Amino acid sequence: MKTILVPTDFSAGAANAMSFAVKLALKTKCKVIFFHSCYFDESGVKSGLTYEDSLRLSKEYSAKKLIAEAEKTFKSLKISAASVKHEFVVDFSPSASDSIINTCKIKKPDLVVTGTHGASGIKKFLFGSNTSHLISAATVPVLALPLHYKDADLETILYCADLNNSMEELKKIKKFNEKLGAKIEVVNIDYGWALSVKERTTLHKLEKENLLFRRVKVPMEFSLQESLNKEMKSKKHAVLCMFHEKKTGIAGFLFGGKTQGISMALKFPLLSFPK
C-alpha cells in the first residue's frame, strides 16, 4: 500500500475520514490524496465571465476550501503538513461516487477511505448512498467508516469468507496487510446449508491456515448483517473485510449486494475489496 485517496464533501463524516486517513498514512508511510468533487451549475455563470473563467474560479475556490480542510485536519492531529506526503485533486461531476471512481483510474490509489452519511426511507431504497455506489463499482479497496469512528489503530482484520474464492481473496488481504501489520481472522457464517465439494475443499484449506478461523452457526432468521454485528461487537480496533459482489439489472438496482447493503447501516469500519 503506497497511496490513500480520501474524498471529502466537508461534512462531519468526511472530516472524520480525513483524520483517519492521515493517521493511517503516518503509520504506513503512505501518500494521501485529498479529493473533492462538486457539481458545476452552468446557470451560475456570472455576467461578463466566460464559461471557462467561471469554471476556473469555481475550481480555485474549491481547491482553497479543500486545502483549508486538510490544514484543519493536520492542526487537529498536532502535526505539520510536511509529516505526510500529500496532494490535492478537485473534480466537477454530477455524481460524487462516479467522480471518485474515475479519479481512482487516473491516480491509482491502493485504498479509498471514506466517511458515511447513511440514508433512510425511500432515499435509501431507491438510491442508496454514495458509499454503497462507490463500493459496488470501485476497482480498489474501499474502507468505509461509520460517523464519529476515529480509531486508526487497526489491530484486527476480520475477513468474512463465503468459501467460494476464499483462498485467492485471502492472498489479497495478506498483501494489503503487509504495511498495516494487523492480525487476520477468518469467519464463515454457517446457516446450515449443505456445502459443495469446492466449498468443503476451501473450508479444509482455511482450517490449515496459520490464523484464527471460526465457523459460526447462526439461525436462518438472522440476517448476515445481524450476525456480523454480533461478531464485531466483541472486537476492539477491528475492521470487517468483505469482497463485494456486483449485481446488475433490476436486482442490482433494488437490492445491490451483501457488502453494499451492510455499508448502508454501518456500525463498524468496513473494508471492501472488489472480487
NUDREN-536450 format. One record per residue (C-alpha): residue in three letters; x, y, z. Coordinates in pm, whole numbers, padded with zeros to 5 digits, always signed. Example, Ala and Ser with C-alpha at 12.3 -4.5 7.8 and 13.67 -1.06 7.14 Angstrom:
<miros>
ALA+01230-00450+00780
SER+01367-00106+00714
</miros>
This chain:
<miros>
MET+00000+00000+00000
LYS+00153+00328-00117
THR-00130+00575-00175
ILE-00456+00653+00007
LEU-00731+00861-00153
VAL-00973+01033+00085
PRO-01272+01220-00063
THR-01447+01498+00126
ASP-01772+01690+00091
PHE-01674+01894+00400
SER-01924+01710+00622
ALA-01851+01578+00972
GLY-01826+01223+00838
ALA-01578+01329+00570
ALA-01368+01524+00821
ASN-01353+01211+01033
ALA-01236+01009+00731
MET-00965+01267+00653
SER-00831+01244+01006
PHE-00836+00863+00991
ALA-00661+00858+00652
VAL-00382+01087+00772
LYS-00325+00877+01084
LEU-00320+00562+00871
ALA-00073+00726+00631
LEU+00156+00817+00920
LYS+00152+00455+01035
THR+00207+00302+00690
LYS+00417+00583+00538
CYS+00170+00628+00253
LYS+00089+00930+00042
VAL-00256+01089+00086
ILE-00463+01232-00198
PHE-00721+01478-00062
PHE-01010+01479-00309
HIS-01321+01690-00358
SER-01588+01656-00625
CYS-01851+01921-00681
TYR-02124+01994-00931
PHE-02074+02298-01152
ASP-02405+02466-01230
GLU-02383+02646-01564
SER-02674+02870-01465
GLY-02445+03018-01201
VAL-02204+03164-01458
LYS-02161+03529-01367
SER-02242+03801-01615
GLY-01936+03916-01806
LEU-01743+03593-01748
THR-01690+03315-01996
TYR-01786+02960-01905
GLU-01416+02870-01886
ASP-01340+03161-01648
SER-01633+03070-01423
LEU-01520+02708-01416
ARG-01164+02812-01331
LEU-01277+03041-01047
SER-01505+02772-00910
LYS-01221+02520-00916
GLU-00986+02765-00743
TYR-01246+02826-00471
SER-01298+02451-00419
ALA-00922+02392-00410
LYS-00874+02660-00142
LYS-01155+02507+00062
LEU-01001+02160+00028
ILE-00656+02285+00132
ALA-00808+02462+00434
GLU-00987+02140+00535
ALA-00660+01945+00515
GLU-00479+02211+00719
LYS-00756+02186+00977
THR-00700+01808+00990
PHE-00324+01845+01037
LYS-00380+02101+01312
SER-00630+01878+01496
LEU-00375+01594+01490
LYS-00100+01832+01603
ILE+00129+01751+01311
SER+00276+01959+01030
ALA+00163+01924+00670
ALA+00515+01807+00588
SER+00466+01500+00808
VAL+00265+01329+00535
LYS+00328+01336+00161
HIS+00006+01460+00002
GLU-00162+01627-00294
PHE-00498+01787-00372
VAL-00738+01696-00651
VAL-01063+01878-00739
ASP-01311+01746-00995
PHE-01653+01852-01125
SER-01921+01588-01167
PRO-02295+01539-01102
SER-02207+01214-00919
ALA-01951+01217-00638
SER-01907+00839-00642
ASP-01855+00829-01020
SER-01602+01110-00988
ILE-01410+00917-00721
ILE-01412+00602-00935
ASN-01280+00793-01240
THR-01010+00960-01030
CYS-00903+00619-00898
LYS-00847+00505-01257
ILE-00615+00802-01312
LYS-00435+00825-00977
LYS-00441+00451-00900
PRO-00457+00467-00517
ASP-00426+00144-00318
LEU-00710+00239-00085
VAL-01004+00480-00065
VAL-01101+00592+00286
THR-01450+00738+00302
GLY-01691+00855+00568
THR-02061+00774+00557
HIS-02378+00978+00599
GLY-02631+00697+00595
ALA-02966+00715+00418
SER-03318+00631+00519
GLY-03666+00565+00384
ILE-03733+00598+00014
LYS-03396+00763-00047
LYS-03217+00455+00084
PHE-03445+00215-00107
LEU-03419+00383-00446
PHE-03081+00550-00446
GLY-02874+00409-00162
SER-02574+00617-00060
ASN-02261+00738-00233
THR-02065+00489-00022
SER-02276+00195-00138
HIS-02241+00300-00503
LEU-01868+00351-00459
ILE-01826+00004-00310
SER-02026-00158-00589
ALA-01819-00005-00869
ALA-01472+00061-00724
THR-01174-00127-00864
VAL-00967-00065-00549
PRO-01034-00149-00182
VAL-01268+00094-00003
LEU-01256+00148+00373
ALA-01590+00293+00485
LEU-01607+00446+00832
PRO-01918+00498+01044
LEU-01980+00852+01163
HIS-01758+00954+01457
TYR-01526+00650+01425
LYS-01178+00786+01496
ASP-00959+00490+01594
ALA-00689+00433+01330
ASP-00517+00161+01533
LEU-00648-00126+01323
GLU-00523-00433+01507
THR-00754-00696+01356
ILE-00894-00763+01008
LEU-01198-00990+01036
TYR-01245-01147+00694
CYS-01595-01280+00624
ALA-01537-01577+00392
ASP-01816-01721+00179
LEU-01598-02022+00075
ASN-01638-01950-00298
ASN-01298-01795-00374
SER-01163-01751-00024
MET-00802-01860-00074
GLU-00743-01607-00353
GLU-00923-01339-00153
LEU-00708-01418+00150
LYS-00394-01364-00060
LYS-00518-01013-00149
ILE-00585-00936+00217
LYS-00238-01055+00320
LYS-00075-00836+00055
PHE-00284-00536+00162
ASN-00187-00603+00524
GLU+00190-00604+00465
LYS+00237-00245+00587
LEU-00058-00243+00822
GLY+00059-00545+01024
ALA-00285-00632+01162
LYS-00390-00976+01283
ILE-00607-01153+01026
GLU-00902-01359+01147
VAL-01144-01551+00925
VAL-01510-01618+00999
ASN-01764-01813+00795
ILE-02131-01768+00878
ASP-02296-02112+00873
TYR-02671-02116+00807
GLY-02678-02495+00794
TRP-02682-02525+00417
ALA-02508-02823+00257
LEU-02164-02736+00121
SER-02049-02814-00231
VAL-01730-03012-00293
LYS-01547-02686-00376
GLU-01671-02518-00057
ARG-01567-02817+00158
THR-01221-02812+00000
THR-01187-02439+00073
LEU-01307-02496+00429
HIS-01033-02756+00490
LYS-00768-02523+00344
LEU-00878-02236+00570
GLU-00862-02462+00874
LYS-00495-02533+00792
GLU-00402-02165+00760
ASN-00185-02019+01035
LEU-00456-01781+01156
LEU-00771-01785+01367
PHE-01056-01943+01172
ARG-01407-01997+01304
ARG-01727-02128+01151
VAL-02019-01968+01333
LYS-02358-02137+01323
VAL-02649-01894+01323
PRO-03028-01937+01291
MET-03181-01889+00948
GLU-03383-01590+01072
PHE-03061-01397+01145
SER-02951-01170+00862
LEU-02586-01160+00761
GLN-02568-00804+00894
GLU-02702-00910+01236
SER-02456-01199+01252
LEU-02158-00980+01164
ASN-02268-00707+01406
LYS-02256-00968+01681
GLU-01908-01081+01574
MET-01771-00726+01560
LYS-01914-00621+01898
SER-01661-00836+02081
LYS-01364-00685+01898
LYS-01174-00360+01952
HIS-00961-00186+01690
ALA-01107-00414+01423
VAL-01227-00378+01065
LEU-01467-00611+00887
CYS-01337-00724+00548
MET-01563-00844+00267
PHE-01539-00889-00109
HIS-01823-00715-00285
GLU-02046-00880-00537
LYS-02165-00663-00822
LYS-02526-00715-00925
THR-02671-00582-01245
GLY-03016-00512-01386
ILE-03322-00476-01165
ALA-03171-00695-00890
GLY-02874-00462-00860
PHE-03097-00153-00869
LEU-03334-00271-00597
PHE-03117-00484-00373
GLY-02748-00440-00452
GLY-02500-00687-00299
LYS-02447-00804+00057
THR-02142-00584+00111
GLN-02314-00274-00028
GLY-02617-00345+00191
ILE-02406-00366+00505
SER-02244-00033+00418
MET-02588+00133+00428
ALA-02622+00080+00804
LEU-02260+00087+00907
LYS-02178+00040+01277
PHE-01813-00058+01232
PRO-01532+00001+00978
LEU-01592-00197+00658
LEU-01306-00282+00423
SER-01445-00384+00085
PHE-01240-00546-00191
PRO-01361-00594-00549
LYS-01393-00962-00640
</miros>
